[in-house]
Amino acid sequence: MPMYDENGDLKELEIETNIVTCKNCRKKYKQLTFEQIPGFRDMSEDECPYCGFIHHKSMSIDYSNYKLED
């Protein structure tokens, strides 16, 4: 299902399973996102676990991306 992320970019995301498609290599991976605690924020990157392409950087969201098991 297409949707918009926190940066306003159209993103392919299956809400029920948190599956994202990389814009670079087109492989699907699992993505978990967590809101960072104000005052303890660090830069977090939405990086494809297959090709290393960085989709987004955020100071308010932590990204945890994992390869899908076959």
PDB file of N, H, CA, C and O in Angstrom:
ATOM      1  N   MET A   1       0.846  -1.171   0.000  1.00  0.00           N
ATOM      2  CA  MET A   1       0.000   0.000   0.000  1.00  0.00           C
ATOM      3  C   MET A   1       0.895   1.239   0.000  1.00  0.00           C
ATOM      4  O   MET A   1       1.765   1.352   0.863  1.00  0.00           O
ATOM      5  N   PRO A   2       0.713   2.161  -0.928  1.00  0.00           N
ATOM      6  CA  PRO A   2       1.515   3.383  -0.928  1.00  0.00           C
ATOM      7  C   PRO A   2       1.070   4.325   0.182  1.00  0.00           C
ATOM      8  O   PRO A   2      -0.117   4.427   0.490  1.00  0.00           O
ATOM      9  N   MET A   3       2.030   5.006   0.772  1.00  0.00           N
ATOM     10  H   MET A   3       2.995   4.923   0.522  1.00  0.00           H
ATOM     11  CA  MET A   3       1.735   5.995   1.803  1.00  0.00           C
ATOM     12  C   MET A   3       2.874   7.001   1.853  1.00  0.00           C
ATOM     13  O   MET A   3       3.904   6.806   1.209  1.00  0.00           O
ATOM     14  N   TYR A   4       2.696   8.067   2.609  1.00  0.00           N
ATOM     15  H   TYR A   4       1.859   8.226   3.132  1.00  0.00           H
ATOM     16  CA  TYR A   4       3.714   9.088   2.750  1.00  0.00           C
ATOM     17  C   TYR A   4       4.403   8.929   4.101  1.00  0.00           C
ATOM     18  O   TYR A   4       3.752   8.669   5.113  1.00  0.00           O
ATOM     19  N   ASP A   5       5.741   9.089   4.109  1.00  0.00           N
ATOM     20  H   ASP A   5       6.270   9.300   3.287  1.00  0.00           H
ATOM     21  CA  ASP A   5       6.478   9.001   5.359  1.00  0.00           C
ATOM     22  C   ASP A   5       6.575  10.361   6.022  1.00  0.00           C
ATOM     23  O   ASP A   5       5.950  11.317   5.564  1.00  0.00           O
ATOM     24  N   GLU A   6       7.363  10.466   7.113  1.00  0.00           N
ATOM     25  H   GLU A   6       7.871   9.689   7.485  1.00  0.00           H
ATOM     26  CA  GLU A   6       7.437  11.719   7.872  1.00  0.00           C
ATOM     27  C   GLU A   6       8.108  12.848   7.101  1.00  0.00           C
ATOM     28  O   GLU A   6       7.999  14.009   7.496  1.00  0.00           O
ATOM     29  N   ASN A   7       8.804  12.528   6.003  1.00  0.00           N
ATOM     30  H   ASN A   7       8.893  11.585   5.682  1.00  0.00           H
ATOM     31  CA  ASN A   7       9.435  13.548   5.165  1.00  0.00           C
ATOM     32  C   ASN A   7       8.558  13.959   3.994  1.00  0.00           C
ATOM     33  O   ASN A   7       8.961  14.794   3.184  1.00  0.00           O
ATOM     34  N   GLY A   8       7.359  13.382   3.891  1.00  0.00           N
ATOM     35  H   GLY A   8       7.031  12.703   4.548  1.00  0.00           H
ATOM     36  CA  GLY A   8       6.440  13.728   2.814  1.00  0.00           C
ATOM     37  C   GLY A   8       6.705  12.997   1.515  1.00  0.00           C
ATOM     38  O   GLY A   8       6.123  13.330   0.483  1.00  0.00           O
ATOM     39  N   ASP A   9       7.601  11.977   1.556  1.00  0.00           N
ATOM     40  H   ASP A   9       8.074  11.706   2.394  1.00  0.00           H
ATOM     41  CA  ASP A   9       7.911  11.203   0.357  1.00  0.00           C
ATOM     42  C   ASP A   9       6.987  10.002   0.262  1.00  0.00           C
ATOM     43  O   ASP A   9       6.657   9.371   1.266  1.00  0.00           O
ATOM     44  N   LEU A  10       6.573   9.696  -0.970  1.00  0.00           N
ATOM     45  H   LEU A  10       6.841  10.208  -1.785  1.00  0.00           H
ATOM     46  CA  LEU A  10       5.743   8.530  -1.198  1.00  0.00           C
ATOM     47  C   LEU A  10       6.586   7.284  -0.958  1.00  0.00           C
ATOM     48  O   LEU A  10       7.699   7.173  -1.472  1.00  0.00           O
ATOM     49  N   LYS A  11       6.058   6.356  -0.182  1.00  0.00           N
ATOM     50  H   LYS A  11       5.154   6.447   0.235  1.00  0.00           H
ATOM     51  CA  LYS A  11       6.813   5.188   0.215  1.00  0.00           C
ATOM     52  C   LYS A  11       5.944   3.951   0.069  1.00  0.00           C
ATOM     53  O   LYS A  11       4.761   3.974   0.412  1.00  0.00           O
ATOM     54  N   GLU A  12       6.524   2.873  -0.436  1.00  0.00           N
ATOM     55  H   GLU A  12       7.484   2.854  -0.715  1.00  0.00           H
ATOM     56  CA  GLU A  12       5.791   1.615  -0.521  1.00  0.00           C
ATOM     57  C   GLU A  12       5.936   0.916   0.821  1.00  0.00           C
ATOM     58  O   GLU A  12       7.039   0.531   1.209  1.00  0.00           O
ATOM     59  N   LEU A  13       4.834   0.751   1.525  1.00  0.00           N
ATOM     60  H   LEU A  13       3.938   1.064   1.211  1.00  0.00           H
ATOM     61  CA  LEU A  13       4.874   0.155   2.848  1.00  0.00           C
ATOM     62  C   LEU A  13       3.639  -0.684   3.058  1.00  0.00           C
ATOM     63  O   LEU A  13       2.518  -0.231   2.826  1.00  0.00           O
ATOM     64  N   GLU A  14       3.845  -1.903   3.495  1.00  0.00           N
ATOM     65  H   GLU A  14       4.756  -2.272   3.683  1.00  0.00           H
ATOM     66  CA  GLU A  14       2.732  -2.744   3.868  1.00  0.00           C
ATOM     67  C   GLU A  14       2.540  -2.569   5.367  1.00  0.00           C
ATOM     68  O   GLU A  14       3.336  -3.074   6.158  1.00  0.00           O
ATOM     69  N   ILE A  15       1.486  -1.855   5.763  1.00  0.00           N
ATOM     70  H   ILE A  15       0.840  -1.444   5.120  1.00  0.00           H
ATOM     71  CA  ILE A  15       1.294  -1.468   7.151  1.00  0.00           C
ATOM     72  C   ILE A  15       1.236  -2.668   8.088  1.00  0.00           C
ATOM     73  O   ILE A  15       1.821  -2.626   9.170  1.00  0.00           O
ATOM     74  N   GLU A  16       0.552  -3.723   7.703  1.00  0.00           N
ATOM     75  H   GLU A  16       0.076  -3.758   6.824  1.00  0.00           H
ATOM     76  CA  GLU A  16       0.368  -4.862   8.588  1.00  0.00           C
ATOM     77  C   GLU A  16       1.686  -5.550   8.919  1.00  0.00           C
ATOM     78  O   GLU A  16       1.848  -6.047  10.033  1.00  0.00           O
ATOM     79  N   THR A  17       2.623  -5.593   7.992  1.00  0.00           N
ATOM     80  H   THR A  17       2.492  -5.189   7.087  1.00  0.00           H
ATOM     81  CA  THR A  17       3.853  -6.346   8.190  1.00  0.00           C
ATOM     82  C   THR A  17       5.100  -5.479   8.234  1.00  0.00           C
ATOM     83  O   THR A  17       6.196  -6.003   8.434  1.00  0.00           O
ATOM     84  N   ASN A  18       4.970  -4.179   8.054  1.00  0.00           N
ATOM     85  H   ASN A  18       4.080  -3.753   7.892  1.00  0.00           H
ATOM     86  CA  ASN A  18       6.103  -3.245   8.053  1.00  0.00           C
ATOM     87  C   ASN A  18       7.157  -3.618   7.023  1.00  0.00           C
ATOM     88  O   ASN A  18       8.356  -3.559   7.299  1.00  0.00           O
ATOM     89  N   ILE A  19       6.706  -4.003   5.832  1.00  0.00           N
ATOM     90  H   ILE A  19       5.732  -4.052   5.608  1.00  0.00           H
ATOM     91  CA  ILE A  19       7.612  -4.361   4.748  1.00  0.00           C
ATOM     92  C   ILE A  19       7.786  -3.144   3.839  1.00  0.00           C
ATOM     93  O   ILE A  19       6.810  -2.549   3.381  1.00  0.00           O
ATOM     94  N   VAL A  20       9.052  -2.786   3.587  1.00  0.00           N
ATOM     95  H   VAL A  20       9.845  -3.270   3.959  1.00  0.00           H
ATOM     96  CA  VAL A  20       9.388  -1.623   2.770  1.00  0.00           C
ATOM     97  C   VAL A  20      10.170  -2.103   1.555  1.00  0.00           C
ATOM     98  O   VAL A  20      10.927  -3.070   1.648  1.00  0.00           O
ATOM     99  N   THR A  21       9.994  -1.436   0.413  1.00  0.00           N
ATOM    100  H   THR A  21       9.380  -0.651   0.337  1.00  0.00           H
ATOM    101  CA  THR A  21      10.743  -1.741  -0.798  1.00  0.00           C
ATOM    102  C   THR A  21      11.810  -0.673  -1.003  1.00  0.00           C
ATOM    103  O   THR A  21      11.510   0.522  -1.007  1.00  0.00           O
ATOM    104  N   CYS A  22      13.048  -1.106  -1.173  1.00  0.00           N
ATOM    105  H   CYS A  22      13.290  -2.076  -1.171  1.00  0.00           H
ATOM    106  CA  CYS A  22      14.162  -0.179  -1.401  1.00  0.00           C
ATOM    107  C   CYS A  22      13.994   0.500  -2.753  1.00  0.00           C
ATOM    108  O   CYS A  22      13.667  -0.149  -3.747  1.00  0.00           O
ATOM    109  N   LYS A  23      14.218   1.806  -2.784  1.00  0.00           N
ATOM    110  H   LYS A  23      14.484   2.333  -1.976  1.00  0.00           H
ATOM    111  CA  LYS A  23      14.111   2.561  -4.030  1.00  0.00           C
ATOM    112  C   LYS A  23      15.290   2.288  -4.959  1.00  0.00           C
ATOM    113  O   LYS A  23      15.200   2.520  -6.164  1.00  0.00           O
ATOM    114  N   ASN A  24      16.399   1.793  -4.399  1.00  0.00           N
ATOM    115  H   ASN A  24      16.472   1.604  -3.420  1.00  0.00           H
ATOM    116  CA  ASN A  24      17.602   1.569  -5.190  1.00  0.00           C
ATOM    117  C   ASN A  24      17.655   0.157  -5.769  1.00  0.00           C
ATOM    118  O   ASN A  24      17.722  -0.005  -6.988  1.00  0.00           O
ATOM    119  N   CYS A  25      17.625  -0.876  -4.904  1.00  0.00           N
ATOM    120  H   CYS A  25      17.570  -0.745  -3.914  1.00  0.00           H
ATOM    121  CA  CYS A  25      17.773  -2.248  -5.383  1.00  0.00           C
ATOM    122  C   CYS A  25      16.435  -2.976  -5.546  1.00  0.00           C
ATOM    123  O   CYS A  25      16.403  -4.094  -6.059  1.00  0.00           O
ATOM    124  N   ARG A  26      15.335  -2.357  -5.118  1.00  0.00           N
ATOM    125  H   ARG A  26      15.361  -1.448  -4.702  1.00  0.00           H
ATOM    126  CA  ARG A  26      13.976  -2.884  -5.239  1.00  0.00           C
ATOM    127  C   ARG A  26      13.725  -4.149  -4.411  1.00  0.00           C
ATOM    128  O   ARG A  26      12.731  -4.838  -4.639  1.00  0.00           O
ATOM    129  N   LYS A  27      14.607  -4.469  -3.455  1.00  0.00           N
ATOM    130  H   LYS A  27      15.415  -3.909  -3.270  1.00  0.00           H
ATOM    131  CA  LYS A  27      14.381  -5.608  -2.568  1.00  0.00           C
ATOM    132  C   LYS A  27      13.519  -5.160  -1.400  1.00  0.00           C
ATOM    133  O   LYS A  27      13.555  -3.996  -1.000  1.00  0.00           O
ATOM    134  N   LYS A  28      12.749  -6.084  -0.858  1.00  0.00           N
ATOM    135  H   LYS A  28      12.720  -7.029  -1.183  1.00  0.00           H
ATOM    136  CA  LYS A  28      11.880  -5.776   0.275  1.00  0.00           C
ATOM    137  C   LYS A  28      12.583  -6.151   1.577  1.00  0.00           C
ATOM    138  O   LYS A  28      13.290  -7.156   1.651  1.00  0.00           O
ATOM    139  N   TYR A  29      12.377  -5.325   2.599  1.00  0.00           N
ATOM    140  H   TYR A  29      11.803  -4.508   2.539  1.00  0.00           H
ATOM    141  CA  TYR A  29      12.955  -5.591   3.910  1.00  0.00           C
ATOM    142  C   TYR A  29      11.983  -5.145   4.996  1.00  0.00           C
ATOM    143  O   TYR A  29      11.080  -4.345   4.749  1.00  0.00           O
ATOM    144  N   LYS A  30      12.179  -5.670   6.193  1.00  0.00           N
ATOM    145  H   LYS A  30      12.912  -6.319   6.393  1.00  0.00           H
ATOM    146  CA  LYS A  30      11.314  -5.324   7.319  1.00  0.00           C
ATOM    147  C   LYS A  30      11.867  -4.080   8.000  1.00  0.00           C
ATOM    148  O   LYS A  30      13.071  -3.967   8.229  1.00  0.00           O
ATOM    149  N   GLN A  31      10.963  -3.139   8.324  1.00  0.00           N
ATOM    150  H   GLN A  31       9.985  -3.231   8.137  1.00  0.00           H
ATOM    151  CA  GLN A  31      11.363  -1.898   8.972  1.00  0.00           C
ATOM    152  C   GLN A  31      10.530  -1.668  10.224  1.00  0.00           C
ATOM    153  O   GLN A  31       9.299  -1.697  10.188  1.00  0.00           O
ATOM    154  N   LEU A  32      11.226  -1.440  11.330  1.00  0.00           N
ATOM    155  H   LEU A  32      12.225  -1.416  11.359  1.00  0.00           H
ATOM    156  CA  LEU A  32      10.582  -1.050  12.576  1.00  0.00           C
ATOM    157  C   LEU A  32      11.004   0.382  12.863  1.00  0.00           C
ATOM    158  O   LEU A  32      12.175   0.730  12.709  1.00  0.00           O
ATOM    159  N   THR A  33      10.058   1.211  13.277  1.00  0.00           N
ATOM    160  H   THR A  33       9.107   0.928  13.401  1.00  0.00           H
ATOM    161  CA  THR A  33      10.371   2.605  13.606  1.00  0.00           C
ATOM    162  C   THR A  33       9.932   2.891  15.030  1.00  0.00           C
ATOM    163  O   THR A  33       8.903   2.401  15.494  1.00  0.00           O
ATOM    164  N   PHE A  34      10.732   3.693  15.712  1.00  0.00           N
ATOM    165  H   PHE A  34      11.569   4.091  15.335  1.00  0.00           H
ATOM    166  CA  PHE A  34      10.459   4.083  17.086  1.00  0.00           C
ATOM    167  C   PHE A  34      10.689   5.579  17.223  1.00  0.00           C
ATOM    168  O   PHE A  34      11.639   6.115  16.652  1.00  0.00           O
ATOM    169  N   GLU A  35       9.841   6.250  17.964  1.00  0.00           N
ATOM    170  H   GLU A  35       9.069   5.814  18.428  1.00  0.00           H
ATOM    171  CA  GLU A  35      10.024   7.676  18.206  1.00  0.00           C
ATOM    172  C   GLU A  35      11.147   7.866  19.219  1.00  0.00           C
ATOM    173  O   GLU A  35      11.178   7.192  20.249  1.00  0.00           O
ATOM    174  N   GLN A  36      12.074   8.790  18.929  1.00  0.00           N
ATOM    175  H   GLN A  36      12.048   9.338  18.093  1.00  0.00           H
ATOM    176  CA  GLN A  36      13.178   9.057  19.840  1.00  0.00           C
ATOM    177  C   GLN A  36      12.706   9.928  20.996  1.00  0.00           C
ATOM    178  O   GLN A  36      11.761  10.705  20.858  1.00  0.00           O
ATOM    179  N   ILE A  37      13.370   9.790  22.130  1.00  0.00           N
ATOM    180  H   ILE A  37      14.138   9.159  22.242  1.00  0.00           H
ATOM    181  CA  ILE A  37      13.031  10.554  23.325  1.00  0.00           C
ATOM    182  C   ILE A  37      13.616  11.957  23.190  1.00  0.00           C
ATOM    183  O   ILE A  37      14.812  12.099  22.936  1.00  0.00           O
ATOM    184  N   PRO A  38      12.792  13.003  23.355  1.00  0.00           N
ATOM    185  CA  PRO A  38      13.322  14.368  23.288  1.00  0.00           C
ATOM    186  C   PRO A  38      14.448  14.570  24.310  1.00  0.00           C
ATOM    187  O   PRO A  38      14.341  14.136  25.457  1.00  0.00           O
ATOM    188  N   GLY A  39      15.509  15.224  23.886  1.00  0.00           N
ATOM    189  H   GLY A  39      15.596  15.577  22.954  1.00  0.00           H
ATOM    190  CA  GLY A  39      16.663  15.463  24.740  1.00  0.00           C
ATOM    191  C   GLY A  39      17.739  14.394  24.590  1.00  0.00           C
ATOM    192  O   GLY A  39      18.880  14.612  24.998  1.00  0.00           O
ATOM    193  N   PHE A  40      17.400  13.252  24.018  1.00  0.00           N
ATOM    194  H   PHE A  40      16.473  13.075  23.687  1.00  0.00           H
ATOM    195  CA  PHE A  40      18.348  12.162  23.825  1.00  0.00           C
ATOM    196  C   PHE A  40      18.344  11.711  22.362  1.00  0.00           C
ATOM    197  O   PHE A  40      18.487  10.522  22.076  1.00  0.00           O
ATOM    198  N   ARG A  41      18.186  12.635  21.466  1.00  0.00           N
ATOM    199  H   ARG A  41      18.070  13.600  21.698  1.00  0.00           H
ATOM    200  CA  ARG A  41      18.034  12.288  20.051  1.00  0.00           C
ATOM    201  C   ARG A  41      19.376  12.219  19.345  1.00  0.00           C
ATOM    202  O   ARG A  41      20.268  13.033  19.583  1.00  0.00           O
ATOM    203  N   ASP A  42      19.499  11.235  18.475  1.00  0.00           N
ATOM    204  H   ASP A  42      18.774  10.574  18.281  1.00  0.00           H
ATOM    205  CA  ASP A  42      20.656  11.049  17.612  1.00  0.00           C
ATOM    206  C   ASP A  42      20.170  10.909  16.179  1.00  0.00           C
ATOM    207  O   ASP A  42      18.997  10.623  15.935  1.00  0.00           O
ATOM    208  N   MET A  43      21.071  11.110  15.242  1.00  0.00           N
ATOM    209  H   MET A  43      22.023  11.342  15.440  1.00  0.00           H
ATOM    210  CA  MET A  43      20.727  10.930  13.838  1.00  0.00           C
ATOM    211  C   MET A  43      20.541   9.440  13.560  1.00  0.00           C
ATOM    212  O   MET A  43      21.416   8.632  13.871  1.00  0.00           O
ATOM    213  N   SER A  44      19.411   9.085  12.982  1.00  0.00           N
ATOM    214  H   SER A  44      18.700   9.742  12.730  1.00  0.00           H
ATOM    215  CA  SER A  44      19.123   7.710  12.603  1.00  0.00           C
ATOM    216  C   SER A  44      18.885   7.682  11.098  1.00  0.00           C
ATOM    217  O   SER A  44      18.242   8.572  10.540  1.00  0.00           O
ATOM    218  N   GLU A  45      19.415   6.643  10.448  1.00  0.00           N
ATOM    219  H   GLU A  45      19.937   5.920  10.901  1.00  0.00           H
ATOM    220  CA  GLU A  45      19.301   6.530   8.998  1.00  0.00           C
ATOM    221  C   GLU A  45      18.426   5.346   8.616  1.00  0.00           C
ATOM    222  O   GLU A  45      18.533   4.261   9.187  1.00  0.00           O
ATOM    223  N   ASP A  46      17.562   5.577   7.642  1.00  0.00           N
ATOM    224  H   ASP A  46      17.474   6.458   7.178  1.00  0.00           H
ATOM    225  CA  ASP A  46      16.757   4.505   7.057  1.00  0.00           C
ATOM    226  C   ASP A  46      17.604   3.911   5.940  1.00  0.00           C
ATOM    227  O   ASP A  46      17.542   4.362   4.796  1.00  0.00           O
ATOM    228  N   GLU A  47      18.405   2.886   6.279  1.00  0.00           N
ATOM    229  H   GLU A  47      18.456   2.520   7.208  1.00  0.00           H
ATOM    230  CA  GLU A  47      19.372   2.299   5.358  1.00  0.00           C
ATOM    231  C   GLU A  47      18.935   0.899   4.943  1.00  0.00           C
ATOM    232  O   GLU A  47      18.574   0.077   5.785  1.00  0.00           O
ATOM    233  N   CYS A  48      18.972   0.636   3.646  1.00  0.00           N
ATOM    234  H   CYS A  48      19.265   1.304   2.962  1.00  0.00           H
ATOM    235  CA  CYS A  48      18.615  -0.684   3.121  1.00  0.00           C
ATOM    236  C   CYS A  48      19.637  -1.705   3.626  1.00  0.00           C
ATOM    237  O   CYS A  48      20.839  -1.500   3.457  1.00  0.00           O
ATOM    238  N   PRO A  49      19.181  -2.800   4.245  1.00  0.00           N
ATOM    239  CA  PRO A  49      20.126  -3.802   4.745  1.00  0.00           C
ATOM    240  C   PRO A  49      20.784  -4.632   3.636  1.00  0.00           C
ATOM    241  O   PRO A  49      21.726  -5.376   3.908  1.00  0.00           O
ATOM    242  N   TYR A  50      20.306  -4.517   2.402  1.00  0.00           N
ATOM    243  H   TYR A  50      19.540  -3.913   2.181  1.00  0.00           H
ATOM    244  CA  TYR A  50      20.883  -5.264   1.286  1.00  0.00           C
ATOM    245  C   TYR A  50      21.956  -4.465   0.552  1.00  0.00           C
ATOM    246  O   TYR A  50      23.079  -4.943   0.387  1.00  0.00           O
ATOM    247  N   CYS A  51      21.622  -3.258   0.113  1.00  0.00           N
ATOM    248  H   CYS A  51      20.710  -2.870   0.248  1.00  0.00           H
ATOM    249  CA  CYS A  51      22.563  -2.488  -0.714  1.00  0.00           C
ATOM    250  C   CYS A  51      23.178  -1.293   0.016  1.00  0.00           C
ATOM    251  O   CYS A  51      24.123  -0.691  -0.493  1.00  0.00           O
ATOM    252  N   GLY A  52      22.663  -0.939   1.195  1.00  0.00           N
ATOM    253  H   GLY A  52      21.895  -1.429   1.608  1.00  0.00           H
ATOM    254  CA  GLY A  52      23.223   0.162   1.971  1.00  0.00           C
ATOM    255  C   GLY A  52      22.727   1.538   1.554  1.00  0.00           C
ATOM    256  O   GLY A  52      23.204   2.545   2.079  1.00  0.00           O
ATOM    257  N   PHE A  53      21.781   1.606   0.623  1.00  0.00           N
ATOM    258  H   PHE A  53      21.394   0.789   0.196  1.00  0.00           H
ATOM    259  CA  PHE A  53      21.233   2.890   0.179  1.00  0.00           C
ATOM    260  C   PHE A  53      20.490   3.560   1.339  1.00  0.00           C
ATOM    261  O   PHE A  53      19.680   2.921   2.010  1.00  0.00           O
ATOM    262  N   ILE A  54      20.765   4.830   1.570  1.00  0.00           N
ATOM    263  H   ILE A  54      21.424   5.349   1.025  1.00  0.00           H
ATOM    264  CA  ILE A  54      20.109   5.571   2.651  1.00  0.00           C
ATOM    265  C   ILE A  54      18.918   6.316   2.081  1.00  0.00           C
ATOM    266  O   ILE A  54      19.068   7.199   1.237  1.00  0.00           O
ATOM    267  N   HIS A  55      17.726   5.951   2.551  1.00  0.00           N
ATOM    268  H   HIS A  55      17.604   5.233   3.237  1.00  0.00           H
ATOM    269  CA  HIS A  55      16.494   6.566   2.082  1.00  0.00           C
ATOM    270  C   HIS A  55      16.218   7.882   2.794  1.00  0.00           C
ATOM    271  O   HIS A  55      15.852   8.871   2.160  1.00  0.00           O
ATOM    272  N   HIS A  56      16.392   7.894   4.103  1.00  0.00           N
ATOM    273  H   HIS A  56      16.690   7.091   4.619  1.00  0.00           H
ATOM    274  CA  HIS A  56      16.093   9.089   4.896  1.00  0.00           C
ATOM    275  C   HIS A  56      17.001   9.139   6.114  1.00  0.00           C
ATOM    276  O   HIS A  56      17.570   8.131   6.534  1.00  0.00           O
ATOM    277  N   LYS A  57      17.120  10.333   6.667  1.00  0.00           N
ATOM    278  H   LYS A  57      16.657  11.152   6.326  1.00  0.00           H
ATOM    279  CA  LYS A  57      17.782  10.547   7.950  1.00  0.00           C
ATOM    280  C   LYS A  57      16.790  11.290   8.835  1.00  0.00           C
ATOM    281  O   LYS A  57      16.038  12.143   8.363  1.00  0.00           O
ATOM    282  N   SER A  58      16.796  10.961  10.117  1.00  0.00           N
ATOM    283  H   SER A  58      17.406  10.268  10.501  1.00  0.00           H
ATOM    284  CA  SER A  58      15.833  11.591  11.009  1.00  0.00           C
ATOM    285  C   SER A  58      16.439  11.790  12.390  1.00  0.00           C
ATOM    286  O   SER A  58      17.233  10.977  12.861  1.00  0.00           O
ATOM    287  N   MET A  59      16.047  12.889  13.029  1.00  0.00           N
ATOM    288  H   MET A  59      15.402  13.550  12.647  1.00  0.00           H
ATOM    289  CA  MET A  59      16.432  13.156  14.415  1.00  0.00           C
ATOM    290  C   MET A  59      15.274  12.859  15.360  1.00  0.00           C
ATOM    291  O   MET A  59      15.411  13.041  16.569  1.00  0.00           O
ATOM    292  N   SER A  60      14.142  12.409  14.839  1.00  0.00           N
ATOM    293  H   SER A  60      14.030  12.262  13.857  1.00  0.00           H
ATOM    294  CA  SER A  60      12.994  12.123  15.694  1.00  0.00           C
ATOM    295  C   SER A  60      12.525  10.670  15.614  1.00  0.00           C
ATOM    296  O   SER A  60      11.737  10.228  16.450  1.00  0.00           O
ATOM    297  N   ILE A  61      13.005   9.927  14.617  1.00  0.00           N
ATOM    298  H   ILE A  61      13.646  10.286  13.938  1.00  0.00           H
ATOM    299  CA  ILE A  61      12.610   8.530  14.418  1.00  0.00           C
ATOM    300  C   ILE A  61      13.856   7.654  14.421  1.00  0.00           C
ATOM    301  O   ILE A  61      14.854   7.995  13.786  1.00  0.00           O
ATOM    302  N   ASP A  62      13.808   6.521  15.136  1.00  0.00           N
ATOM    303  H   ASP A  62      12.998   6.245  15.653  1.00  0.00           H
ATOM    304  CA  ASP A  62      14.843   5.492  15.060  1.00  0.00           C
ATOM    305  C   ASP A  62      14.379   4.437  14.075  1.00  0.00           C
ATOM    306  O   ASP A  62      13.249   3.955  14.165  1.00  0.00           O
ATOM    307  N   TYR A  63      15.240   4.073  13.136  1.00  0.00           N
ATOM    308  H   TYR A  63      16.158   4.464  13.063  1.00  0.00           H
ATOM    309  CA  TYR A  63      14.924   3.045  12.159  1.00  0.00           C
ATOM    310  C   TYR A  63      15.680   1.764  12.516  1.00  0.00           C
ATOM    311  O   TYR A  63      16.866   1.811  12.841  1.00  0.00           O
ATOM    312  N   SER A  64      15.001   0.635  12.456  1.00  0.00           N
ATOM    313  H   SER A  64      14.037   0.597  12.192  1.00  0.00           H
ATOM    314  CA  SER A  64      15.616  -0.680  12.590  1.00  0.00           C
ATOM    315  C   SER A  64      15.182  -1.491  11.373  1.00  0.00           C
ATOM    316  O   SER A  64      14.017  -1.873  11.255  1.00  0.00           O
ATOM    317  N   ASN A  65      16.123  -1.749  10.473  1.00  0.00           N
ATOM    318  H   ASN A  65      17.069  -1.439  10.569  1.00  0.00           H
ATOM    319  CA  ASN A  65      15.820  -2.436   9.225  1.00  0.00           C
ATOM    320  C   ASN A  65      16.469  -3.819   9.223  1.00  0.00           C
ATOM    321  O   ASN A  65      17.621  -3.970   9.630  1.00  0.00           O
ATOM    322  N   TYR A  66      15.724  -4.829   8.763  1.00  0.00           N
ATOM    323  H   TYR A  66      14.788  -4.706   8.433  1.00  0.00           H
ATOM    324  CA  TYR A  66      16.186  -6.199   8.781  1.00  0.00           C
ATOM    325  C   TYR A  66      15.911  -6.862   7.440  1.00  0.00           C
ATOM    326  O   TYR A  66      14.900  -6.593   6.791  1.00  0.00           O
ATOM    327  N   LYS A  67      16.845  -7.746   7.033  1.00  0.00           N
ATOM    328  H   LYS A  67      17.666  -7.964   7.561  1.00  0.00           H
ATOM    329  CA  LYS A  67      16.641  -8.538   5.822  1.00  0.00           C
ATOM    330  C   LYS A  67      15.511  -9.521   6.072  1.00  0.00           C
ATOM    331  O   LYS A  67      15.349 -10.028   7.183  1.00  0.00           O
ATOM    332  N   LEU A  68      14.732  -9.787   5.030  1.00  0.00           N
ATOM    333  H   LEU A  68      14.864  -9.375   4.129  1.00  0.00           H
ATOM    334  CA  LEU A  68      13.674 -10.774   5.116  1.00  0.00           C
ATOM    335  C   LEU A  68      14.278 -12.161   4.906  1.00  0.00           C
ATOM    336  O   LEU A  68      15.150 -12.353   4.058  1.00  0.00           O
ATOM    337  N   GLU A  69      13.802 -13.112   5.684  1.00  0.00           N
ATOM    338  H   GLU A  69      13.094 -12.956   6.372  1.00  0.00           H
ATOM    339  CA  GLU A  69      14.277 -14.484   5.531  1.00  0.00           C
ATOM    340  C   GLU A  69      13.515 -15.141   4.390  1.00  0.00           C
ATOM    341  O   GLU A  69      12.312 -14.937   4.229  1.00  0.00           O
ATOM    342  N   ASP A  70      14.225 -15.923   3.611  1.00  0.00           N
ATOM    343  H   ASP A  70      15.203 -16.089   3.742  1.00  0.00           H
ATOM    344  CA  ASP A  70      13.614 -16.613   2.464  1.00  0.00           C
ATOM    345  C   ASP A  70      12.833 -17.823   2.904  1.00  0.00           C
ATOM    346  O   ASP A  70      12.254 -18.521   2.072  1.00  0.00           O
TER     347      ASP A  70
END
